[in-house]
């Protein structure tokens, strides 16, 4: 029996000087992100703008424990650049990459 893949959002809340604080760790952070991209587990990621106070990463995988592994290894978390993080399962229902879209005519009422 194979497990079903799901989307997950990893949200980061950064330190007050997030952009400056991440600079010495950015190369290592990006190497980690690309490792997960190459495993087909990370789809998109990037920092928020205006204000630049955190980031969001979209994962697609069977088991969110791999996201927890990512967080433990991420230098942004290890060195306090990220002050808070959360992982949420995300039910995608619309969009060109959606595997099971819900069309308006399929909604009762």
PyMOL commands that set and color helices and strands:
alter all, ss='L'
color gray80, all
select helices_A, chain A and resi 18-38+65-73+75-78+104-106
alter helices_A, ss='H'
color red, helices_A
select strands_A, chain A and resi 6-14+42-47+54-61+82-90
alter strands_A, ss='S'
color yellow, strands_A
deselect
rebuild
show_as cartoon
